[in-house]
Each structure stands twice: as C-alpha cells, then as structure tokens.
Amino acid sequence: MFLLHNKDTAQNPIKKMPFYYQTSGKSAPINYDVQQIRKIFLDCDIDGNKVLTKEEIKHAFDRLGAAIPGYRAWRGLHHADANNDGCISMDELDELVRYANGLGYKIK
C-alpha cells in the first residue's frame, strides 16, 4: 500500500487527506526483446528448412499475440522479403524480427 500526498493543499482542505491505493502486486507487462522474437520465428520453422513460409510466419505472429496474425504475416512478408520469393530466408529474418519488434508485443 502506498501513500500519496497532493502538494496543492492550500486551496482545498479535502486535498490534505492522504489518498491510499492498493497495488495488485503484478508488474507492468514487458515487451518481447529481439532475441525472444527471433526464437519464436525460428521455433515456427516447422519443417526445419531455414525458410519461413507465410503459414509459419502467421503461426509466429499468433504466438506473439497478434489480433490478426494472417494480416501481420502478409505485412511482415511485404516488409522483409527482399527477393520477393514469398518466403523469409535466414538472410531476411533480421528485417522480419525488426518489423515484429516495432509492433510492441507484450509477454503474457
């Protein structure tokens, strides 16, 4: 439990009374870091061929908590697929991770 005082108490006597509130004990949610996001994408490489398909990227965005993972997979491909082959190679993965990191997904 914390005690807060308002510094502007001269004009309003009610403000002289302390305000108490109870914290829930939970910390604020934290964002995934770049290494965690990269690991999620690599874990979603189901066939292990070191190339992420749109479905594998969609699965990764679902694990990250995207509201519409199919849309995020499409946008991620558009953003990171430098050679326009419809997949993300390991050379392109860093750009996909940067894109996903910029979306601010929180650890649940």
C-alpha positions as CSV (number, residue, x, y, z in Angstrom):
1,M,0.0,0.0,0.0
2,F,1.3,3.5,-0.9
3,L,0.6,6.9,0.5
4,L,0.3,9.8,-1.9
5,H,0.1,13.5,-1.0
6,N,-1.1,16.3,-3.2
7,K,1.2,19.3,-3.0
8,D,-1.6,21.7,-3.8
9,T,-3.4,21.5,-0.4
10,A,-3.7,25.2,0.5
11,Q,-6.9,25.9,-1.5
12,N,-8.9,22.7,-0.8
13,P,-8.9,21.1,2.6
14,I,-10.1,17.8,1.1
15,K,-6.7,17.6,-0.7
16,K,-5.0,17.5,2.7
17,M,-6.3,14.0,3.3
18,P,-4.0,11.3,2.0
19,F,-5.0,9.1,-0.9
20,Y,-4.4,5.4,-0.5
21,Y,-4.4,2.8,-3.1
22,Q,-3.6,-0.9,-3.2
23,T,-1.3,-2.3,-5.9
24,S,-2.2,-5.6,-7.4
25,G,1.3,-6.9,-7.0
26,K,1.7,-7.5,-10.7
27,S,4.4,-5.7,-12.7
28,A,3.6,-4.0,-15.9
29,P,3.8,-6.2,-19.0
30,I,7.1,-6.2,-20.7
31,N,7.8,-6.3,-24.5
32,Y,9.4,-9.2,-26.1
33,D,13.1,-8.5,-26.9
34,V,14.7,-9.1,-30.2
35,Q,16.2,-12.5,-29.2
36,Q,12.8,-13.8,-27.9
37,I,11.1,-12.7,-31.1
38,R,13.8,-14.3,-33.2
39,K,13.5,-17.6,-31.3
40,I,9.7,-17.6,-31.8
41,F,10.1,-17.3,-35.5
42,L,12.8,-20.0,-35.6
43,D,10.6,-22.3,-33.5
44,C,7.8,-21.9,-36.0
45,D,10.0,-23.2,-38.8
46,I,8.1,-26.5,-38.7
47,D,9.9,-28.3,-41.5
48,G,13.3,-27.1,-40.3
49,N,14.4,-25.9,-43.8
50,K,15.6,-22.5,-42.5
51,V,13.0,-20.7,-44.7
52,L,9.8,-19.3,-43.2
53,T,6.6,-19.6,-45.3
54,K,3.7,-17.4,-44.9
55,E,1.9,-20.0,-42.7
56,E,4.9,-20.4,-40.5
57,I,5.1,-16.6,-40.1
58,K,1.4,-16.5,-39.4
59,H,1.9,-19.1,-36.6
60,A,4.7,-17.0,-35.1
61,F,2.6,-13.8,-35.1
62,D,-0.2,-15.8,-33.4
63,R,2.2,-16.9,-30.7
64,L,3.3,-13.3,-30.3
65,G,-0.3,-12.3,-29.7
66,A,-1.3,-10.6,-32.9
67,A,-5.0,-9.9,-33.2
68,I,-5.0,-10.8,-36.9
69,P,-1.9,-13.0,-37.5
70,G,-2.6,-13.5,-41.2
71,Y,-2.5,-9.8,-41.8
72,R,0.7,-9.4,-39.8
73,A,2.3,-12.3,-41.8
74,W,1.3,-10.6,-45.0
75,R,2.7,-7.3,-43.9
76,G,5.9,-8.9,-42.5
77,L,6.5,-10.6,-45.8
78,H,5.9,-7.4,-47.7
79,H,8.3,-5.6,-45.3
80,A,11.1,-8.2,-45.1
81,D,11.0,-10.4,-48.3
82,A,13.8,-8.6,-50.2
83,N,13.9,-11.1,-53.1
84,N,10.1,-11.4,-53.4
85,D,10.1,-15.2,-53.4
86,G,7.2,-15.3,-50.9
87,C,9.3,-16.7,-48.0
88,I,11.7,-15.4,-45.4
89,S,15.2,-16.8,-45.6
90,M,17.7,-16.5,-42.7
91,D,19.3,-13.5,-44.5
92,E,15.9,-11.8,-44.4
93,L,15.0,-12.9,-40.9
94,D,16.6,-9.9,-39.1
95,E,14.3,-7.5,-41.0
96,L,11.2,-9.5,-40.1
97,V,12.3,-9.5,-36.5
98,R,12.8,-5.7,-36.6
99,Y,9.3,-5.3,-38.0
100,A,7.7,-7.6,-35.3
101,N,9.7,-5.9,-32.6
102,G,8.4,-2.5,-33.7
103,L,4.8,-3.7,-33.1
104,G,5.4,-3.8,-29.4
105,Y,4.1,-7.3,-28.5
106,K,3.9,-7.9,-24.8
107,I,4.9,-11.1,-22.9
108,K,1.7,-12.5,-21.3
